[in-house]
Amino acid sequence: MSQSVLWEVVKGNNAFLVKRNGLTLSTDPFNNTGVQTYSSTGFITQNAIGVVPTQAKVNQINNVNLVARKSTKFQQADRKTKNTQSVYASTLSVKHGIHTASRVIRKRFGTRRLGLQKAALRKLVKLNRANAVRRRNEIAASKAQKK
Amino acid sequence: MTSVPLVSVFSADDSTKVTAKHIPLPAVFQTPIRPDIVSFVHTNIAKNRRQAHAVNPQAGMQHSAESWGTGRAVARIPRVSGSGTHRSGQAAFGNQCRKGRMSLPIKVWRRWHRRVNIKQKRHAAATAVAATGIVPLVLARGHRISQVPQIPLVVEDKIESYEKTTDALNFLKRFGAFEDVQKVVSTKVVRAGISKQRGKKYRVRKGPLVVYFNENAKLLKAFRNVPGVEVVNVTRLNLLQLAPGGQLGRFVIWTQSAFAHLDKLFGTYRYASVLKDGYQLLRPLLTNPDLARIINSNQVQEKVQPAKTTKVLHEVQKKNPLKNTKAMDRLNPYAKKQRAAATAAIKANTKGTKKIKKNKALKKASRAAFNKVSAALNDATKAAVQEEQDIKVKYFSVQKGAAQAE
């Protein structure tokens, strides 16, 4: 289903739409800017990548997941990899490091859609940084506790 | 369509097993998505379940009120006749009056129901069915389908013989539909407003819709107590269930026979429908609605002129060259060199002066001297203060003595 047609259906009302204070925002996991616009709304495309924070445990590094939208045209009835795959997305956790994750993003977009690419990378960096700060604080707190 | 999309039928007991590998998608699922038709039909059809109600026709009119006319220093509104009570002489009948009847009282013969052209209703239903097969639309409607193996979800007919709710629940869990049910359960809220007292205490979301075919199927009883789940026979598909609120993209679970029946119900693009007399599926206005593909296609790009680069003649906002170095450099390219030379000169001047390394001993000595001086100062001020106080005491004691003497 083409992005243009889906946009016409979805732009007025959808489950991810949040309108507040005159702003039109989106909680779409495939939207890296947070604002609902035609190009940034990833769930209506076939090839978006969303950068999503996860509820990982305290001492784990991988608190960020990459969620890659995949084509739903020819769906595979393959249920082997249950937890990371869904009909419309495949998930990659960032446990192999932020560089691997950024390579995934760059490869998916190539030289096209620089705006979307930058948005995804920006969000990845920010989440990672926030996570690092959080971890640093937690480690300091646990050390203080031990004393 | 050159290639017909294919769909797998899943085994009811095991969501990893597929009983029928590739079934062609019924033609309904290729119907163009027409939210305008659906919205129109939905708003009208939703009115058909309404029950007539009205205001009591005598409400507010059960008085023999008459206007007092002019000349009595009161408004000309009809006033209640009689005496001996507060009510007499009070205004009556008007919609603006206290205890008056409402304006345009509701009548029972209000036109509650709407008829919609059959063709429009059928097109709407077809579009709604098509939308249930489009993943982004189901996501946009808010269904939780991240664990569902396939959209549209087609399951073997075995579920039609489920009698126990446990079977139904386990089935939903196996196919990732339970997340949607959980959403329904967790978002059940007490309704705002008076409807609470009129039998509509809770507002409950819509979960999956299960569509079956065989009339003597028992699954209705199995599924009906699961919150949010609705069950419907494929011959009685209802737009109000397929597109609740006029919003396309309900999460639907089809049984195999129901799925196969859709072609007979709605027809295909080759043959009109068998069961809906003379109904032909809506044809799309554009065979290729993908704007991005059209624009980027060879045929269009060949004809299109190269993109114009906008020539920037000057900045939109004037920058002050005396403050903004880049603006200055644009006007006077030599300014950069001048600035560099100036900074170099300053650096050269300061290079000759050596830093005076203060001797530690010197520091100590100077500090000692300072302390001495400050100590001397302190003593001096102390002495002065003391002297002043002595004088004061003497003075006042002298005064006292003088007063006592007197």
Interface residues (C-beta under 8 A of the other chain):
Chain A: M1 S2 Q3 S4 V5 L6 E8 V9 V10 N13 N14 A15 F16 F43 I44 T72 K73 F74 Q75 A77 R79 K80 K82 S86 V87 Y88 A89
Chain B: P5 L6 S8 F10 S15 T16 V18 K21 I33 P35 A131 I134 V135 P136 L137 L139 A140 R141 G142 I145 S146 Q147 V148 P149 Q150 I151 Q247 L248 P289 D290 L291 A292 R293
